[in-house]
């Protein structure tokens, strides 16, 4: 039994613990002055390769794959563990201090767009791609897009937090959110049993939004061990869809933009040109170990 006594009024007396305790706080606004960098392209993306961040970089890469050269973008990493999201420049683009945030400079006046779902809709409408313009198809795609917005916090902030990030393993929240995570996977599995993609026969913003979260867990890329713990292999239609999306060239590129951890060949800290994927991943930029080079030459 816990010895916690519920107070009449909650106060922030000490950090809550867990992996992100150093940046969690109960107030908004900037903590320091820091201007954002800017590149040469019409779109400036400030992000990190979390599931929410991957949505937007995948969307940009899909647009470029479709031939929309005016969708070129610069992607700058926001190191949330260091508190970059509380810099004055970032807060000016997103007052909620969450990634991703987008600045569109393609028009007469810059336009800020924040919240990943809003960015996806904004880009889909701007370029006329991945979202039907009217009718039942649009309603279905938007319904599933907003399903993701409402459901993923239970997968990430609920299950993911207590499974992977909380300072101690607690049975009640892990059970509670595991149950909800599996229910959500069942929702998707039933839908994908009757449809190739989430919103119907065509790939849409719904797939782009849902895949980084649910595909990431299903493919074993999110919350180490979560795929086994949740037995995601049992959701055969989700697995089919997750692998199908994963194989798309634009998805392969987009999911590593602003990625700062993991395999160096899958880390592209900044993205400013299509050639960066071939030339500027971390495995290409790391200094050569001269000892190993000599050894290789001798073989």
C-alpha positions in Angstrom: 0.0 0.0 0.0 1.2 3.5 -0.8 1.7 6.0 2.1 0.7 8.9 -0.1 -1.8 11.2 1.5 -3.8 13.3 -1.0 -3.4 17.0 -0.1 -6.3 19.5 -0.3 -4.3 21.7 -2.7 -1.5 20.4 -4.8 1.8 22.3 -4.7 5.0 21.8 -6.6 7.4 21.1 -3.8 10.0 18.9 -5.5 10.7 17.3 -8.9 8.4 14.4 -9.7 11.2 12.0 -10.6 11.6 10.0 -13.8 13.6 10.6 -16.9 12.2 14.1 -17.7 12.0 15.5 -14.1 14.6 18.2 -14.9 12.3 19.9 -17.5 8.9 19.2 -16.1 7.3 22.2 -14.5 3.8 23.5 -13.8 4.1 26.9 -15.6 4.5 28.0 -19.2 6.6 30.6 -21.0 10.3 30.9 -21.7 13.0 30.2 -19.2 15.8 31.9 -21.2 16.5 34.0 -24.3 17.6 32.0 -27.3 16.9 32.7 -30.9 16.0 29.9 -33.3 18.3 29.1 -36.2 17.0 29.6 -39.7 18.0 28.1 -43.0 17.3 28.9 -46.7 14.2 26.9 -47.4 10.5 28.1 -47.2 9.8 25.8 -44.2 11.7 25.8 -40.9 10.9 22.8 -38.8 12.0 22.7 -35.1 11.6 19.2 -33.9 13.0 15.9 -32.5 12.5 12.3 -33.8 9.9 11.4 -31.2 6.7 9.9 -32.6 5.1 13.4 -32.8 8.2 14.8 -34.5 8.5 12.0 -37.0 5.0 12.8 -38.3 6.0 16.1 -39.8 9.4 15.1 -41.2 7.7 12.1 -42.8 5.0 14.4 -44.3 7.6 16.7 -45.8 9.5 13.7 -47.3 6.3 12.3 -48.7 5.5 15.7 -50.3 9.0 15.8 -51.8 8.7 12.2 -53.0 5.5 13.3 -54.8 7.5 16.0 -56.6 6.6 19.1 -54.6 10.0 20.8 -54.7 8.5 23.8 -53.0 8.1 21.7 -49.9 11.8 21.8 -49.2 12.6 22.4 -45.5 15.3 22.9 -42.9 14.9 20.7 -39.8 16.6 21.8 -36.6 16.8 19.6 -33.5 15.2 20.7 -30.3 16.9 18.9 -27.4 14.0 18.6 -25.0 16.1 17.0 -22.3 18.2 20.2 -22.3 15.1 22.5 -22.2 15.5 23.9 -25.7 11.7 24.1 -25.9 11.7 26.8 -23.3 13.9 29.2 -25.2 12.2 32.5 -26.2 12.5 31.8 -29.9 10.8 28.4 -29.7 8.1 29.7 -27.4 7.3 32.4 -29.9 6.6 29.6 -32.5 4.9 27.3 -30.1 3.6 28.8 -26.8 2.9 25.3 -25.5 6.7 24.4 -25.6 6.2 21.1 -27.3 7.8 19.7 -30.5 7.2 19.9 -33.4 6.8 23.5 -34.4 6.8 24.9 -37.9 7.5 28.3 -39.4 6.2 28.7 -43.0 8.0 31.6 -44.7 6.7 30.9 -48.2 4.2 33.8 -48.1 4.5 37.5 -47.5 4.3 37.0 -43.7 5.7 34.1 -41.8 3.0 31.7 -40.4 3.6 29.7 -37.3 1.9 26.3 -36.9 2.1 24.1 -33.8 0.7 20.8 -32.7 1.5 17.9 -35.0 -2.0 17.3 -36.2 -2.5 20.9 -37.1 0.8 20.9 -39.1 -0.2 17.8 -41.0 -3.6 19.3 -42.0 -1.9 22.6 -42.8 0.6 21.0 -45.2 -2.0 18.6 -46.7 -4.2 21.5 -47.6 -1.4 23.7 -48.8 -0.1 21.0 -51.2 -3.3 19.2 -51.9 -2.0 15.8 -50.9 -2.8 13.0 -48.4 -6.2 14.4 -47.3 -9.3 14.4 -49.5 -10.8 17.8 -50.0 -14.4 16.9 -49.2 -16.9 14.1 -48.7 -16.8 10.9 -46.7 -13.1 10.3 -47.4 -12.1 13.5 -45.8 -14.4 12.8 -42.8 -12.8 9.4 -42.4 -9.2 10.6 -42.6 -9.9 13.5 -40.1 -11.7 11.2 -37.7 -8.7 8.8 -37.6 -6.3 11.7 -37.4 -8.1 13.0 -34.3 -8.4 9.5 -32.9 -4.7 9.5 -32.8 -4.6 12.9 -31.1 -6.9 11.7 -28.4 -5.5 8.1 -28.0 -1.7 8.5 -28.2 -1.4 10.3 -24.9 -2.7 7.1 -23.2 -0.1 5.1 -25.2 2.8 7.5 -24.5 2.1 9.6 -21.5 0.2 6.7 -19.9 1.7 3.3 -20.8 5.1 4.6 -22.1 5.7 6.8 -19.0 4.9 4.2 -16.4 6.5 1.3 -18.4 9.7 3.0 -19.4 10.2 6.4 -17.7 8.7 6.5 -14.2 11.2 6.3 -11.3 9.6 3.0 -10.1 7.4 0.3 -11.6 3.9 0.6 -10.2 1.4 -2.2 -10.8 -1.8 -0.2 -11.0 -0.9 2.4 -13.6 1.0 -0.2 -15.7 -2.0 -2.5 -15.7 -4.4 0.4 -16.4 -2.5 1.8 -19.3 -1.5 -1.6 -20.7 -5.1 -2.5 -20.9 -5.9 0.7 -22.8 -2.9 0.3 -25.1 -4.0 -3.2 -26.1 -7.6 -1.9 -26.6 -6.3 0.7 -29.0 -4.2 -1.9 -30.9 -7.4 -3.9 -31.2 -9.2 -0.9 -32.6 -6.6 -0.5 -35.3 -6.3 -4.2 -36.0 -10.1 -4.5 -36.6 -10.0 -1.4 -38.9 -7.0 -2.7 -40.8 -8.6 -6.1 -41.3 -11.1 -4.3 -43.6 -8.9 -1.6 -45.1 -5.4 -1.4 -46.6 -4.7 1.9 -44.9 -6.3 3.5 -41.9 -8.8 5.8 -43.6 -9.5 3.6 -46.6 -7.7 2.4 -49.8 -5.4 5.5 -49.9 -2.5 6.5 -47.8 -3.4 9.7 -45.9 -2.4 12.0 -43.0 -4.1 9.4 -40.7 -1.4 6.8 -41.5 1.3 9.5 -41.2 0.1 10.4 -37.8 -0.7 7.0 -36.4 2.3 5.0 -37.7 5.1 6.7 -35.6 3.2 5.9 -32.4 1.6 2.5 -33.0 4.0 1.3 -35.7 6.9 2.3 -33.5 5.7 0.1 -30.7 4.6 -2.8 -33.0 8.1 -2.8 -34.7 9.9 -2.7 -31.3 11.3 0.8 -31.7 9.5 2.5 -28.8 9.9 1.7 -25.1 12.3 -1.2 -25.1 10.5 -4.5 -24.6 7.1 -3.0 -25.1 6.3 -5.0 -28.2 6.9 -8.2 -26.3 5.1 -7.0 -23.2 2.0 -6.0 -25.2 2.3 -9.0 -27.6 2.0 -6.8 -30.6 2.7 -9.7 -32.9 -0.9 -10.9 -32.2 -2.3 -7.9 -34.1 -1.6 -9.3 -37.5 -3.2 -6.6 -39.5 -1.4 -3.9 -37.6 1.8 -5.7 -38.2 1.1 -5.9 -41.9 0.3 -2.2 -42.1 3.3 -1.2 -39.9 5.8 -3.0 -42.1 4.1 -1.7 -45.3 4.5 1.9 -44.1 8.0 1.3 -42.8 9.1 0.3 -46.3 8.1 3.6 -47.9 11.2 5.5 -49.0 9.9 8.8 -47.6 9.2 7.2 -44.2 12.7 5.7 -44.1 14.0 9.2 -44.5 11.6 11.1 -42.4 11.8 9.0 -39.3 15.5 9.7 -38.9 15.3 13.5 -39.2 16.4 15.2 -36.0 17.2 11.8 -34.5 19.9 12.1 -31.8 20.1 8.6 -30.4 20.5 5.0 -31.6 22.4 3.6 -34.6 24.6 6.4 -36.0 23.5 5.5 -39.5 19.9 6.4 -38.5 20.8 9.8 -36.9 20.4 12.9 -39.1 20.7 15.6 -36.5 19.9 18.4 -39.0 18.3 18.2 -42.4 18.9 21.0 -45.0 19.2 19.1 -48.3 18.1 15.8 -49.8 21.7 14.8 -50.0 22.0 14.9 -46.2 20.6 11.4 -45.9 23.5 10.0 -47.9 26.2 12.4 -46.7 25.5 13.7 -43.2 24.1 10.9 -41.0 26.3 10.5 -37.8 28.1 7.5 -39.1 29.4 9.6 -41.9 30.4 12.5 -39.7 32.1 10.6 -36.8 35.9 10.9 -36.9 37.8 7.9 -38.2 39.6 5.8 -35.7 43.1 5.8 -37.2 44.1 2.6 -35.3 41.2 0.8 -36.8 41.9 2.2 -40.2 45.5 0.9 -40.2 44.2 -2.4 -39.0 41.7 -2.6 -41.8 44.4 -1.7 -44.4 46.6 -4.5 -43.0 43.9 -7.2 -43.5 
